[in-house]
Amino acid sequence: MTDVRLNRGLSAPPALEDVPRETSGAVQTCLIDLGFPCHLACCGCDRTPEESAGYSRARRKMRAAFRARRADVLRLVFFGGDPFALPVSFEDLLGEAAAESQARGIVLEGIALSNGTNWRLDQVHRFASLGVRDYHVALDGPASAHNRSRPAKHGSSFERILNSLRWHRDAAHVELRIDATLSKADRTELLTLLQQEELCRGRNPVTLTFGPRRSCRQYAAWLATAAGPRPRPAPPALTLRLELQHVDASPERLG
Ligand code: SF4
């Protein structure tokens, strides 16, 4: 099953306008397994067990990627637990990445895979200033389906994600990766809610992507094969692409 991106919303907040978002040069992608804890216990998660050596390993891998520079743009994809589970450590790692990229004249493009449940606006801003402005968050359906598939250790993971998207995503572009095998009823309920919340329109719309259900590790591996220019700014509304024939999710069908 291929992934289908529904809309291509992007916008950068004014404070970040001078940070280059895209270049025409080649992109080198490096996956960084943070080895952090996670707030969720998803079915089928295959993340690396937490261990103190995990963070040093991540740092070594990042340094090696800078030393082995092969392109003008270095895309670092952070996964493995959640960046917001250890925000100080993540910021520290990003600080080093930002300094290295500046010293070596490399454009840094940070992407974080997050469970989306524990964002804080000040941390999102700080991570953005250090090069991470793209987040990928999995949604396995409306609340009941998502909470069943990706249960939080505390509370409803779905509600917490919604709160992050409502209040804490300024300065960040968010791509929601939605399980493409959802039933029609669940898909309709989810898309109706996202429309009611107006998350797909306005100054900083989220992008919706339908694809197979994956763990963060599997999704990071998929992202590595999808290297290329990042999505470009789109009209501030939910727009559909033509390759939707196998995903029955158009607004028209929602009435
Ligand atoms: S799949 Fe991702 S979000 Fe889910 S428990 Fe594993 S690391 Fe956390």
Boltz pocket constraint, residues with backbone or C-beta under 6 A from the ligand:
constraints:
  - pocket:
      binder: B
      contacts: [[A, 38], [A, 39], [A, 40], [A, 41], [A, 42], [A, 44], [A, 45], [A, 46], [A, 47], [A, 80], [A, 81], [A, 82], [A, 114], [A, 115], [A, 150], [A, 214], [A, 215], [A, 216], [A, 217]]
      max_distance: 6.0
